[in-house]
Amino acid sequence: MNIVIGETVQIGQAAPYRPEGEPVSVEARLLEIRDRKASSDAGGATSGRVITLLVPERQKIPRGVESGDYRIYLRFVHRRQARS
């Protein structure tokens, strides 16, 4: 899993995170999408894709999300272009 966070924390500054278990909507930007590499630990998901996202508001990501104890749902919404 790749999680890219949009800003760094200054030394000595506490990172504000949301409480565990609280559902939250997070807007992200797509950085990369690719086919998954064949491996022995694929678990039968041969048609999966790997998506790398940038989340600019790091405080919206729950602490410990990399543990795998969270379900993550993706919703794709087409960005409307401003009309001139």
N, CA, C and O atoms as a printed pandas DataFrame, in Angstrom:
     atom_number atom_name residue_name chain_id  residue_number  x_coord  y_coord  z_coord
0              1         N          MET        A               1    0.844   -1.162    0.000
1              2        CA          MET        A               1    0.000    0.000    0.000
2              3         C          MET        A               1    0.892    1.227    0.000
3              4         O          MET        A               1    1.834    1.319    0.786
4              5         N          ASN        A               2    0.596    2.158   -0.873
5              6        CA          ASN        A               2    1.301    3.437   -0.902
6              7         C          ASN        A               2    0.365    4.517   -0.425
7              8         O          ASN        A               2   -0.712    4.706   -0.990
8              9         N          ILE        A               3    0.765    5.227    0.609
9             10        CA          ILE        A               3    0.000    6.378    1.064
10            11         C          ILE        A               3    0.932    7.575    0.979
11            12         O          ILE        A               3    1.973    7.609    1.637
12            13         N          VAL        A               4    0.558    8.554    0.170
13            14        CA          VAL        A               4    1.365    9.750    0.015
14            15         C          VAL        A               4    0.628   10.873    0.719
15            16         O          VAL        A               4   -0.547   11.113    0.441
16            17         N          ILE        A               5    1.293   11.555    1.615
17            18        CA          ILE        A               5    0.662   12.604    2.396
18            19         C          ILE        A               5    1.174   13.950    1.898
19            20         O          ILE        A               5    2.368   14.109    1.643
20            21         N          GLY        A               6    0.275   14.912    1.760
21            22        CA          GLY        A               6    0.566   16.160    1.083
22            23         C          GLY        A               6    1.412   17.171    1.814
23            24         O          GLY        A               6    1.824   18.153    1.196
24            25         N          GLU        A               7    1.698   16.998    3.085
25            26        CA          GLU        A               7    2.530   17.963    3.782
26            27         C          GLU        A               7    3.316   17.263    4.871
27            28         O          GLU        A               7    2.936   16.184    5.325
28            29         N          THR        A               8    4.402   17.873    5.288
29            30        CA          THR        A               8    5.216   17.286    6.335
30            31         C          THR        A               8    4.944   17.979    7.657
31            32         O          THR        A               8    4.506   19.129    7.687
32            33         N          VAL        A               9    5.202   17.282    8.739
33            34        CA          VAL        A               9    5.012   17.836   10.072
34            35         C          VAL        A               9    6.321   18.447   10.531
35            36         O          VAL        A               9    7.366   17.803   10.434
36            37         N          GLN        A              10    6.289   19.676   11.028
37            38        CA          GLN        A              10    7.488   20.320   11.556
38            39         C          GLN        A              10    7.944   19.577   12.804
39            40         O          GLN        A              10    7.121   19.039   13.545
40            41         N          ILE        A              11    9.234   19.544   13.035
41            42        CA          ILE        A              11    9.783   18.870   14.211
42            43         C          ILE        A              11    9.212   19.529   15.461
43            44         O          ILE        A              11    9.205   20.754   15.586
44            45         N          GLY        A              12    8.734   18.700   16.380
45            46        CA          GLY        A              12    8.172   19.197   17.625
46            47         C          GLY        A              12    6.694   19.530   17.536
47            48         O          GLY        A              12    6.086   19.888   18.545
48            49         N          GLN        A              13    6.100   19.421   16.356
49            50        CA          GLN        A              13    4.690   19.726   16.170
50            51         C          GLN        A              13    3.885   18.426   16.187
51            52         O          GLN        A              13    4.226   17.478   15.479
52            53         N          ALA        A              14    2.835   18.376   16.981
53            54        CA          ALA        A              14    1.986   17.184   17.053
54            55         C          ALA        A              14    1.097   17.123   15.817
55            56         O          ALA        A              14    0.546   18.136   15.387
56            57         N          ALA        A              15    0.962   15.924   15.248
57            58        CA          ALA        A              15    0.121   15.741   14.067
58            59         C          ALA        A              15   -1.329   15.549   14.501
59            60         O          ALA        A              15   -1.625   14.613   15.244
60            61         N          PRO        A              16   -2.241   16.418   14.054
61            62        CA          PRO        A              16   -3.654   16.277   14.435
62            63         C          PRO        A              16   -4.322   15.181   13.611
63            64         O          PRO        A              16   -4.455   15.325   12.396
64            65         N          TYR        A              17   -4.739   14.101   14.240
65            66        CA          TYR        A              17   -5.412   12.997   13.557
66            67         C          TYR        A              17   -6.844   12.891   14.056
67            68         O          TYR        A              17   -7.168   13.357   15.148
68            69         N          ARG        A              18   -7.693   12.276   13.251
69            70        CA          ARG        A              18   -9.088   12.047   13.629
70            71         C          ARG        A              18   -9.154   10.850   14.571
71            72         O          ARG        A              18   -8.281    9.983   14.532
72            73         N          PRO        A              19  -10.181   10.797   15.416
73            74        CA          PRO        A              19  -10.327    9.655   16.323
74            75         C          PRO        A              19  -10.504    8.352   15.553
75            76         O          PRO        A              19  -11.068    8.343   14.459
76            77         N          GLU        A              20  -10.024    7.258   16.126
77            78        CA          GLU        A              20  -10.136    5.939   15.496
78            79         C          GLU        A              20  -11.584    5.540   15.324
79            80         O          GLU        A              20  -12.417    5.801   16.192
80            81         N          GLY        A              21  -11.885    4.906   14.198
81            82        CA          GLY        A              21  -13.211    4.353   13.967
82            83         C          GLY        A              21  -14.242    5.352   13.463
83            84         O          GLY        A              21  -15.346    4.949   13.097
84            85         N          GLU        A              22  -13.925    6.620   13.431
85            86        CA          GLU        A              22  -14.863    7.632   12.965
86            87         C          GLU        A              22  -14.827    7.695   11.439
87            88         O          GLU        A              22  -13.779    8.004   10.870
88            89         N          PRO        A              23  -15.962    7.406   10.748
89            90        CA          PRO        A              23  -15.962    7.457    9.283
90            91         C          PRO        A              23  -15.722    8.877    8.789
91            92         O          PRO        A              23  -16.169    9.847    9.400
92            93         N          VAL        A              24  -15.016    8.980    7.683
93            94        CA          VAL        A              24  -14.694   10.303    7.148
94            95         C          VAL        A              24  -14.571   10.226    5.630
95            96         O          VAL        A              24  -14.115    9.221    5.085
96            97         N          SER        A              25  -14.981   11.297    4.955
97            98        CA          SER        A              25  -14.788   11.421    3.512
98            99         C          SER        A              25  -13.496   12.189    3.286
99           100         O          SER        A              25  -13.256   13.217    3.919
100          101         N          VAL        A              26  -12.674   11.691    2.388
101          102        CA          VAL        A              26  -11.381   12.314    2.121
102          103         C          VAL        A              26  -11.254   12.536    0.626
103          104         O          VAL        A              26  -11.453   11.608   -0.159
104          105         N          GLU        A              27  -10.925   13.758    0.223
105          106        CA          GLU        A              27  -10.676   14.032   -1.188
106          107         C          GLU        A              27   -9.209   13.773   -1.474
107          108         O          GLU        A              27   -8.341   14.150   -0.686
108          109         N          ALA        A              28   -8.932   13.133   -2.596
109          110        CA          ALA        A              28   -7.561   12.794   -2.965
110          111         C          ALA        A              28   -7.357   13.052   -4.444
111          112         O          ALA        A              28   -8.315   13.174   -5.208
112          113         N          ARG        A              29   -6.091   13.135   -4.837
113          114        CA          ARG        A              29   -5.726   13.313   -6.244
114          115         C          ARG        A              29   -5.024   12.051   -6.721
115          116         O          ARG        A              29   -4.156   11.520   -6.028
116          117         N          LEU        A              30   -5.391   11.576   -7.887
117          118        CA          LEU        A              30   -4.790   10.379   -8.469
118          119         C          LEU        A              30   -3.402   10.706   -8.997
119          120         O          LEU        A              30   -3.240   11.599   -9.828
120          121         N          LEU        A              31   -2.401    9.978   -8.511
121          122        CA          LEU        A              31   -1.031   10.179   -8.979
122          123         C          LEU        A              31   -0.632    9.144  -10.016
123          124         O          LEU        A              31    0.051    9.458  -10.990
124          125         N          GLU        A              32   -1.066    7.894   -9.798
125          126        CA          GLU        A              32   -0.636    6.818  -10.698
126          127         C          GLU        A              32   -1.638    5.679  -10.623
127          128         O          GLU        A              32   -2.222    5.416   -9.572
128          129         N          ILE        A              33   -1.829    5.003  -11.756
129          130        CA          ILE        A              33   -2.621    3.785  -11.803
130          131         C          ILE        A              33   -1.885    2.811  -12.713
131          132         O          ILE        A              33   -1.462    3.175  -13.810
132          133         N          ARG        A              34   -1.735    1.580  -12.256
133          134        CA          ARG        A              34   -1.004    0.578  -13.041
134          135         C          ARG        A              34   -1.567   -0.800  -12.758
135          136         O          ARG        A              34   -2.279   -0.999  -11.773
136          137         N          ASP        A              35   -1.244   -1.760  -13.633
137          138        CA          ASP        A              35   -1.627   -3.148  -13.391
138          139         C          ASP        A              35   -0.778   -3.699  -12.265
139          140         O          ASP        A              35    0.386   -3.327  -12.116
140          141         N          ARG        A              36   -1.355   -4.582  -11.476
141          142        CA          ARG        A              36   -0.585   -5.153  -10.370
142          143         C          ARG        A              36    0.418   -6.155  -10.909
143          144         O          ARG        A              36    0.173   -6.815  -11.919
144          145         N          LYS        A              37    1.543   -6.263  -10.229
145          146        CA          LYS        A              37    2.586   -7.197  -10.625
146          147         C          LYS        A              37    2.204   -8.595  -10.162
147          148         O          LYS        A              37    1.625   -8.761   -9.088
148          149         N          ALA        A              38    2.522   -9.585  -10.959
149          150        CA          ALA        A              38    2.242  -10.966  -10.578
150          151         C          ALA        A              38    3.125  -11.351   -9.399
151          152         O          ALA        A              38    4.338  -11.144   -9.422
152          153         N          SER        A              39    2.502  -11.913   -8.369
153          154        CA          SER        A              39    3.261  -12.375   -7.201
154          155         C          SER        A              39    2.546  -13.555   -6.579
155          156         O          SER        A              39    1.378  -13.812   -6.871
156          157         N          SER        A              40    3.247  -14.269   -5.726
157          158        CA          SER        A              40    2.677  -15.456   -5.099
158          159         C          SER        A              40    1.650  -15.096   -4.032
159          160         O          SER        A              40    0.827  -15.941   -3.679
160          161         N          ASP        A              41    1.667  -13.863   -3.501
161          162        CA          ASP        A              41    0.723  -13.476   -2.455
162          163         C          ASP        A              41   -0.474  -12.683   -3.003
163          164         O          ASP        A              41   -1.104  -11.921   -2.270
164          165         N          ALA        A              42   -0.781  -12.865   -4.289
165          166        CA          ALA        A              42   -1.860  -12.109   -4.923
166          167         C          ALA        A              42   -3.224  -12.467   -4.358
167          168         O          ALA        A              42   -4.148  -11.659   -4.460
168          169         N          GLY        A              43   -3.390  -13.642   -3.767
169          170        CA          GLY        A              43   -4.657  -14.014   -3.154
170          171         C          GLY        A              43   -5.800  -14.129   -4.139
171          172         O          GLY        A              43   -6.954  -13.929   -3.761
172          173         N          GLY        A              44   -5.517  -14.442   -5.384
173          174        CA          GLY        A              44   -6.558  -14.636   -6.373
174          175         C          GLY        A              44   -7.036  -13.358   -7.043
175          176         O          GLY        A              44   -7.884  -13.422   -7.934
176          177         N          ALA        A              45   -6.527  -12.208   -6.650
177          178        CA          ALA        A              45   -6.966  -10.937   -7.237
178          179         C          ALA        A              45   -6.109  -10.614   -8.455
179          180         O          ALA        A              45   -5.327   -9.664   -8.436
180          181         N          THR        A              46   -6.257  -11.400   -9.503
181          182        CA          THR        A              46   -5.418  -11.230  -10.690
182          183         C          THR        A              46   -5.840  -10.038  -11.542
183          184         O          THR        A              46   -5.052   -9.552  -12.354
184          185         N          SER        A              47   -7.068   -9.561  -11.369
185          186        CA          SER        A              47   -7.528   -8.442  -12.192
186          187         C          SER        A              47   -7.408   -7.097  -11.472
187          188         O          SER        A              47   -7.932   -6.094  -11.958
188          189         N          GLY        A              48   -6.740   -7.059  -10.342
189          190        CA          GLY        A              48   -6.630   -5.831   -9.559
190          191         C          GLY        A              48   -5.722   -4.800  -10.203
191          192         O          GLY        A              48   -4.873   -5.138  -11.029
192          193         N          ARG        A              49   -5.901   -3.541   -9.825
193          194        CA          ARG        A              49   -5.056   -2.437  -10.270
194          195         C          ARG        A              49   -4.480   -1.778   -9.032
195          196         O          ARG        A              49   -5.087   -1.824   -7.962
196          197         N          VAL        A              50   -3.324   -1.171   -9.166
197          198        CA          VAL        A              50   -2.686   -0.452   -8.074
198          199         C          VAL        A              50   -2.902    1.034   -8.312
199          200         O          VAL        A              50   -2.569    1.553   -9.377
200          201         N          ILE        A              51   -3.462    1.721   -7.316
201          202        CA          ILE        A              51   -3.744    3.145   -7.424
202          203         C          ILE        A              51   -2.944    3.875   -6.355
203          204         O          ILE        A              51   -2.998    3.516   -5.179
204          205         N          THR        A              52   -2.200    4.903   -6.765
205          206        CA          THR        A              52   -1.464    5.756   -5.825
206          207         C          THR        A              52   -2.194    7.081   -5.745
207          208         O          THR        A              52   -2.421    7.743   -6.758
208          209         N          LEU        A              53   -2.564    7.467   -4.517
209          210        CA          LEU        A              53   -3.332    8.690   -4.291
210          211         C          LEU        A              53   -2.546    9.684   -3.458
211          212         O          LEU        A              53   -1.726    9.294   -2.627
212          213         N          LEU        A              54   -2.793   10.961   -3.677
213          214        CA          LEU        A              54   -2.243   12.029   -2.846
214          215         C          LEU        A              54   -3.395   12.601   -2.025
215          216         O          LEU        A              54   -4.391   13.067   -2.577
216          217         N          VAL        A              55   -3.249   12.560   -0.698
217          218        CA          VAL        A              55   -4.244   13.119    0.210
218          219         C          VAL        A              55   -3.651   14.398    0.802
219          220         O          VAL        A              55   -2.782   14.323    1.670
220          221         N          PRO        A              56   -4.108   15.581    0.346
221          222        CA          PRO        A              56   -3.506   16.816    0.808
222          223         C          PRO        A              56   -3.771   17.130    2.275
223          224         O          PRO        A              56   -2.971   17.823    2.903
224          225         N          GLU        A              57   -4.871   16.640    2.836
225          226        CA          GLU        A              57   -5.203   16.919    4.237
226          227         C          GLU        A              57   -4.900   15.693    5.088
227          228         O          GLU        A              57   -5.779   14.865    5.328
228          229         N          ARG        A              58   -3.663   15.581    5.540
229          230        CA          ARG        A              58   -3.217   14.387    6.255
230          231         C          ARG        A              58   -4.004   14.120    7.529
231          232         O          ARG        A              58   -4.112   12.969    7.951
232          233         N          GLN        A              59   -4.558   15.162    8.155
233          234        CA          GLN        A              59   -5.277   14.973    9.406
234          235         C          GLN        A              59   -6.571   14.187    9.214
235          236         O          GLN        A              59   -7.156   13.721   10.192
236          237         N          LYS        A              60   -7.028   14.034    7.969
237          238        CA          LYS        A              60   -8.237   13.259    7.702
238          239         C          LYS        A              60   -7.959   11.766    7.584
239          240         O          LYS        A              60   -8.896   10.968    7.572
240          241         N          ILE        A              61   -6.699   11.376    7.498
241          242        CA          ILE        A              61   -6.349    9.955    7.413
242          243         C          ILE        A              61   -6.277    9.403    8.829
243          244         O          ILE        A              61   -5.526    9.928    9.652
244          245         N          PRO        A              62   -7.047    8.344    9.137
245          246        CA          PRO        A              62   -7.007    7.805   10.499
246          247         C          PRO        A              62   -5.646    7.204   10.831
247          248         O          PRO        A              62   -5.006    6.581    9.984
248          249         N          ARG        A              63   -5.222    7.394   12.053
249          250        CA          ARG        A              63   -3.960    6.825   12.520
250          251         C          ARG        A              63   -4.076    5.293   12.457
251          252         O          ARG        A              63   -5.087    4.730   12.877
252          253         N          GLY        A              64   -3.064    4.636   11.943
253          254        CA          GLY        A              64   -3.046    3.174   11.864
254          255         C          GLY        A              64   -3.740    2.605   10.640
255          256         O          GLY        A              64   -4.012    1.405   10.599
256          257         N          VAL        A              65   -4.036    3.429    9.639
257          258        CA          VAL        A              65   -4.728    2.934    8.445
258          259         C          VAL        A              65   -3.894    1.879    7.715
259          260         O          VAL        A              65   -4.446    1.007    7.043
260          261         N          GLU        A              66   -2.576    1.955    7.843
261          262        CA          GLU        A              66   -1.706    0.980    7.166
262          263         C          GLU        A              66   -1.783   -0.409    7.783
263          264         O          GLU        A              66   -1.236   -1.357    7.220
264          265         N          SER        A              67   -2.447   -0.552    8.923
265          266        CA          SER        A              67   -2.565   -1.857    9.584
266          267         C          SER        A              67   -3.463   -2.823    8.822
267          268         O          SER        A              67   -3.382   -4.035    9.024
268          269         N          GLY        A              68   -4.315   -2.298    7.951
269          270        CA          GLY        A              68   -5.239   -3.151    7.211
270          271         C          GLY        A              68   -6.548   -3.380    7.952
271          272         O          GLY        A              68   -7.385   -4.157    7.492
272          273         N          ASP        A              69   -6.742   -2.718    9.094
273          274        CA          ASP        A              69   -7.963   -2.879    9.887
274          275         C          ASP        A              69   -9.098   -1.972    9.415
275          276         O          ASP        A              69  -10.161   -1.941   10.034
276          277         N          TYR        A              70   -8.883   -1.239    8.334
277          278        CA          TYR        A              70   -9.897   -0.319    7.815
278          279         C          TYR        A              70  -10.359   -0.778    6.448
279          280         O          TYR        A              70   -9.575   -1.328    5.675
280          281         N          ARG        A              71  -11.624   -0.555    6.145
281          282        CA          ARG        A              71  -12.128   -0.721    4.789
282          283         C          ARG        A              71  -12.059    0.650    4.135
283          284         O          ARG        A              71  -12.428    1.655    4.743
284          285         N          ILE        A              72  -11.593    0.687    2.915
285          286        CA          ILE        A              72  -11.492    1.947    2.185
286          287         C          ILE        A              72  -12.354    1.822    0.939
287          288         O          ILE        A              72  -12.154    0.924    0.121
288          289         N          TYR        A              73  -13.318    2.732    0.801
289          290        CA          TYR        A              73  -14.206    2.750   -0.348
290          291         C          TYR        A              73  -13.801    3.914   -1.240
291          292         O          TYR        A              73  -13.546    5.015   -0.753
292          293         N          LEU        A              74  -13.741    3.673   -2.542
293          294        CA          LEU        A              74  -13.414    4.726   -3.499
294          295         C          LEU        A              74  -14.671    5.143   -4.241
295          296         O          LEU        A              74  -15.482    4.302   -4.628
296          297         N          ARG        A              75  -14.827    6.433   -4.436
297          298        CA          ARG        A              75  -15.933    6.972   -5.226
298          299         C          ARG        A              75  -15.318    7.936   -6.220
299          300         O          ARG        A              75  -14.643    8.890   -5.832
300          301         N          PHE        A              76  -15.547    7.694   -7.486
301          302        CA          PHE        A              76  -14.975    8.529   -8.533
302          303         C          PHE        A              76  -16.032    9.529   -9.005
303          304         O          PHE        A              76  -17.119    9.142   -9.433
304          305         N          VAL        A              77  -15.699   10.818   -8.920
305          306        CA          VAL        A              77  -16.598   11.886   -9.345
306          307         C          VAL        A              77  -15.870   12.704  -10.400
307          308         O          VAL        A              77  -14.774   13.210  -10.159
308          309         N          HIS        A              78  -16.485   12.830  -11.573
309          310        CA          HIS        A              78  -15.868   13.584  -12.666
310          311         C          HIS        A              78  -15.784   15.058  -12.282
311          312         O          HIS        A              78  -16.778   15.652  -11.863
312          313         N          ARG        A              79  -14.609   15.640  -12.424
313          314        CA          ARG        A              79  -14.405   17.054  -12.115
314          315         C          ARG        A              79  -14.921   17.878  -13.286
315          316         O          ARG        A              79  -14.465   17.726  -14.419
316          317         N          ARG        A              80  -15.865   18.741  -13.001
317          318        CA          ARG        A              80  -16.426   19.589  -14.065
318          319         C          ARG        A              80  -15.487   20.733  -14.356
319          320         O          ARG        A              80  -14.949   21.358  -13.442
320          321         N          GLN        A              81  -15.295   21.002  -15.617
321          322        CA          GLN        A              81  -14.437   22.100  -16.044
322          323         C          GLN        A              81  -15.240   23.391  -16.043
323          324         O          GLN        A              81  -16.419   23.390  -16.399
324          325         N          ALA        A              82  -14.616   24.482  -15.648
325          326        CA          ALA        A              82  -15.286   25.790  -15.672
326          327         C          ALA        A              82  -15.540   26.194  -17.123
327          328         O          ALA        A              82  -14.654   26.094  -17.972
328          329         N          ARG        A              83  -16.733   26.641  -17.385
329          330        CA          ARG        A              83  -17.083   27.071  -18.743
330          331         C          ARG        A              83  -16.743   28.546  -18.899
331          332         O          ARG        A              83  -16.993   29.356  -18.006
332          333         N          SER        A              84  -16.165   28.878  -20.057
333          334        CA          SER        A              84  -15.785   30.282  -20.267
334          335         C          SER        A              84  -16.793   31.022  -21.091
335          336         O          SER        A              84  -16.621   32.211  -21.357
